[in-house]
Amino acid sequence: MGLDKPYLDIPGTIIFDTDQASMGYHLNMFAMSLKDAENRRRFTADENAYLDEWPMTEEQKDAVRDRDFNRILALGGNIYFCAKIGATDGQNYVEIVSSMTENDAHAHKQMMIDGGRSPDGNRYLHEWADGDPAARKEREERG
């Protein structure tokens, strides 16, 4: 019997729990390998060949190739490990995390300086009438 996970109802949040850690073990080991300069060189020289050295799922490899950090996290990636993928591409942390939002790096940084996103309407998925954040945002913009 699985544990109750009330945090699954928090929108836009992936909690790195034991299930995520298990699912993403090889993905995270790959990401951590990029702390070594020789591994970064090999990865940038031939991403596919380097990724094929790791027993990740094809979906995980595709997420890495696409630099889809939201998908990487959903597939078990730990943001602190997977930030090494973006860093290998020359991105700083603000650029990496802003790529996971609707903001560019400058707008994301300013939003965080200004106190972050409002929690109103962002506390629980079950509060969303249709569960669709894009539809909710459109409704809010219309007033």
Summary of the structure (lengths in Angstrom):
residues: 143
radius of gyration: 17.2
end to end distance: 43.9
largest distance: 53.1
contacts: 345
relative contact order: 0.12
helix: 60%
strand: 0%
